[in-house]
Amino acid sequence: MNKHEKLNYVEYPAKNIGETKRFFKAAFGWSFIDYGPNYSAFSNQGLDGGFYRSELTSTTSTGAALLVFYSHNLESTEEKVKQAGGIISTKIFSFPGGRRFHFTEPSGNEFAVWSEIGA
């Protein structure tokens, strides 16, 4: 259900939409609906969104917002990301209240995954 004045959708650039879709299907089990060759949407992933064809990337080093996944098993999720072709850009580290790592997917966009300490 759409909530008034709450975050509802996110859009990310993708240099290679096909490779980006393949990565998210393999690593996280996502499915997509294509809207032509230059846009593909995902849903039911905590926040719905899509990827649009662009040579740009979304990274914290360029001031972009960081979308962060949650995991019950950080090491297992890290391995899935690697096996799917993601690149770990920041190894697992601790912060007050948890641990996390950052990765880039095949189009170069940065994401992170976190878990509670001990999870």
C-alpha positions as CSV (number, residue, x, y, z in Angstrom):
1,M,0.0,0.0,0.0
2,N,1.3,3.4,-0.9
3,K,1.8,5.6,2.2
4,H,1.3,9.4,2.0
5,E,4.6,11.3,2.0
6,K,6.7,8.2,2.7
7,L,9.5,6.9,0.5
8,N,8.0,4.8,-2.2
9,Y,10.4,4.1,-5.1
10,V,14.0,4.4,-6.0
11,E,15.7,4.6,-9.4
12,Y,19.3,3.7,-10.1
13,P,21.5,4.1,-13.2
14,A,22.8,1.0,-14.9
15,K,25.5,0.9,-17.6
16,N,24.4,-2.7,-18.4
17,I,20.8,-3.4,-17.3
18,G,21.1,-7.1,-18.3
19,E,24.1,-7.7,-16.1
20,T,22.6,-5.7,-13.3
21,K,19.4,-7.8,-13.5
22,R,21.4,-11.0,-13.6
23,F,23.4,-10.0,-10.5
24,F,20.3,-9.1,-8.4
25,K,18.5,-12.3,-9.5
26,A,21.5,-14.4,-8.5
27,A,22.5,-12.7,-5.3
28,F,19.0,-11.7,-3.9
29,G,16.4,-13.6,-5.9
30,W,14.9,-10.5,-7.4
31,S,12.6,-10.5,-10.4
32,F,12.1,-7.7,-12.9
33,I,9.6,-6.3,-15.3
34,D,11.1,-4.7,-18.4
35,Y,9.6,-1.5,-19.8
36,G,11.5,-1.3,-23.1
37,P,15.2,-1.7,-23.5
38,N,16.2,1.1,-21.2
39,Y,14.3,0.5,-18.0
40,S,13.6,-2.5,-15.8
41,A,11.6,-2.4,-12.5
42,F,11.7,-4.5,-9.4
43,S,9.2,-4.8,-6.5
44,N,8.7,-6.5,-3.2
45,Q,12.3,-5.8,-2.1
46,G,11.6,-3.5,0.9
47,L,11.4,-0.6,-1.5
48,D,10.2,-0.8,-5.1
49,G,12.3,0.7,-7.8
50,G,14.0,0.3,-11.2
51,F,17.2,0.6,-13.2
52,Y,17.5,3.0,-16.1
53,R,20.2,2.9,-18.8
54,S,22.9,5.4,-18.0
55,E,26.7,5.6,-18.0
56,L,26.5,7.2,-14.5
57,T,26.9,5.3,-11.3
58,S,25.6,5.8,-7.8
59,T,28.3,5.8,-5.1
60,T,28.9,7.4,-1.8
61,S,32.2,8.8,-3.1
62,T,30.2,11.0,-5.5
63,G,27.7,12.0,-2.8
64,A,24.9,9.6,-3.7
65,A,22.6,8.1,-1.1
66,L,23.5,4.6,0.1
67,L,20.8,1.9,0.1
68,V,21.5,-0.7,2.7
69,F,20.2,-4.3,2.8
70,Y,19.6,-6.2,6.1
71,S,21.0,-9.7,6.6
72,H,20.6,-12.3,9.3
73,N,23.9,-13.8,8.2
74,L,26.4,-11.2,7.0
75,E,29.1,-13.6,5.9
76,S,26.6,-15.7,3.9
77,T,25.2,-12.7,2.1
78,E,28.7,-11.5,1.4
79,E,29.5,-14.8,-0.2
80,K,26.3,-14.7,-2.3
81,V,27.3,-11.2,-3.5
82,K,30.8,-12.4,-4.5
83,Q,29.4,-15.5,-6.3
84,A,27.0,-13.4,-8.3
85,G,29.8,-11.1,-9.5
86,G,29.6,-8.2,-7.0
87,I,32.8,-6.6,-5.9
88,I,33.3,-6.0,-2.1
89,S,34.4,-2.4,-1.9
90,T,34.5,-2.2,1.9
91,K,35.2,-5.4,3.9
92,I,33.0,-6.2,6.9
93,F,33.5,-3.7,9.7
94,S,31.8,-3.0,13.0
95,F,29.9,0.1,13.9
96,P,27.9,1.0,17.0
97,G,25.0,-1.6,16.9
98,G,26.1,-3.8,14.1
99,R,28.5,-4.8,11.3
100,R,28.3,-4.2,7.6
101,F,30.1,-4.3,4.2
102,H,29.8,-2.4,1.0
103,F,29.7,-3.7,-2.5
104,T,29.3,-2.7,-6.1
105,E,27.1,-4.5,-8.6
106,P,28.1,-5.0,-12.3
107,S,27.0,-1.5,-13.4
108,G,29.1,0.1,-10.6
109,N,26.4,1.1,-8.2
110,E,27.3,0.9,-4.5
111,F,25.1,-0.8,-1.9
112,A,25.8,-2.0,1.7
113,V,24.6,-4.9,3.8
114,W,24.3,-4.8,7.6
115,S,23.4,-7.1,10.5
116,E,23.3,-6.8,14.3
117,I,26.4,-7.7,16.2
118,G,26.3,-11.5,16.7
119,A,24.0,-12.1,13.8
